[in-house]
Amino acid sequence: MPRFFVSSADLEEENGTTRIVLEGPDAAHISRALRMKPGEELVLCDERGTEYRARIESAGGQVVCTVLDSAPSETEPPYEAVVYQALAKGERFDTVVMKATELGAARIVPVASSRCTVKLSPADYAKKRERWQKIAAEAAGQSGRGRIPEVADPVRFSDAVKEAAKADLPLFCYEGGEGPGTVPLPELFPEKTPKTVAVFVGPEGGFEPSEAREAVGAGMRPAGLGKRILRTETAAPFVLASLAFRYELAGKDGGNEP
Amino acid sequence: MPRFFVSSADLEEENGTTRIVLEGPDAAHISRALRMKPGEELVLCDERGTEYRARIESAGGQVVCTVLDSAPSETEPPYEAVVYQALAKGERFDTVVMKATELGAARIVPVASSRCTVKLSPADYAKKRERWQKIAAEAAGQSGRGRIPEVADPVRFSDAVKEAAKADLPLFCYEGGEGPGTVPLPELFPEKTPKTVAVFVGPEGGFEPSEAREAVGAGMRPAGLGKRILRTETAAPFVLASLAFRYELAGKDGGNEP
């Protein structure tokens, strides 16, 4: 069933019925591209992770829908994973946004680290962010996410580390070498599903040992992802896949009945 | 230390010393790009997963090296994972080859499935294969692999399924819907590290239910990767990350000492 993202503020309660009006590109997509007609159903997801099954009452430039029922999204992970990713050159950050969205990230925070070669002016960044937010929205729709991850404003390394350290599972992905020793990822995963996870990933070339020491000093856990060297855009997907494998799929939810 | 891939057949034994001569692009890279000089050391990896620490005796158009010692590669996974990937349009197969190499695949087999929209002539394919093998070689070098995964000739779905079913852990990634029910990935992973793993991934749009039934009939296990819909190029990396998390990192090997 087609899925669209809405704001919970746009739901209108009237005589015991909940209605919502879709406009702009979503309405055009429903009416023209999908050629949906009154009586057909679609799924609307709000920013709180609630999914609404809705019936189209009228289509066209505006699409009026009535909500039939609602339930918490079943495709959102049981943890809130925030990806802190060093700004990368070219299309690498695009890839991270797309893959992190597919793999269940709740939020993506660009980080300016000292080895990071990308310097953006606020105006450049506003453009970039709009682009990344659009990539996240598309990937969320395509992968059946219950919400669109937010792409945040860029944060300085020291501030990002302090924020990330507050997570139940604050993972600082580090290749090692000088600086603090790492612990293999599975050993850092607690028995019980953590409520919040931070996945901190460095730029191409890795973090400086001093940055790793600062992160560990702030309370982050230095995580080892193995002996192969992962590209900067592969590290967060690796950790997000591991989280899904360990906390989301282990159980009955990953399978389906015929 | 710079890493180069060699064939074990090129090692020459003479008076108790093992020598190897590098030519062509590798020799040019060592002599010109890296400006390495006699006395400096590099790492050579052969197709069996052995790493040789070697000293340069003479550089130039040919680089003559003496082997100092050898050991099994420490960056190869403890299992042989073969990725069977439906041929995909555009650059998606490139991405799969690159990421599967980074994440430890031993071999990548292109599969022609019935929903697969890519039809290649043998001549087209030979060109593509050369390109993919080059991507694999670059990714292997960059990620510190002990060997270059082989990109195989394309195989028809029915033949690929029969071959893949022979693996200790024959995973058929299936989104479900009609056809056989799936089992969540972690439930399919045995306690003991499997020697051989097959990771079978469908095209955009998934496998036909009849294909899934054929695979299960041949002995493959229908694996559920969760409720979010992964793109075709994300599925194999997801499974390879899960394998690394479960069988390679769980233990001491994923961490490093300061």
Interface residues (C-beta under 8 A of the other chain):
Chain A: E74 T75 K99 E102 L103 G104 Q142 S143 G144 R145 G176 G177 E178 G179 P180 G181 T182 V183 P184 L185 P186 E187 G224 L225 G226 K227 R228 I229 L230 R231 T234 P237 F238 A241 S242 A244 F245 R246 E248 L249 A250 G251 K252 D253 G254 G255 N256 E257 P258
Chain B: E74 T75 K99 E102 L103 G104 Q142 S143 G144 R145 G176 G177 E178 G179 P180 G181 T182 V183 P184 L185 P186 E187 G224 L225 G226 K227 R228 I229 L230 R231 T234 P237 F238 A241 S242 A244 F245 R246 E248 L249 A250 G251 K252 D253 G254 G255 N256 E257 P258
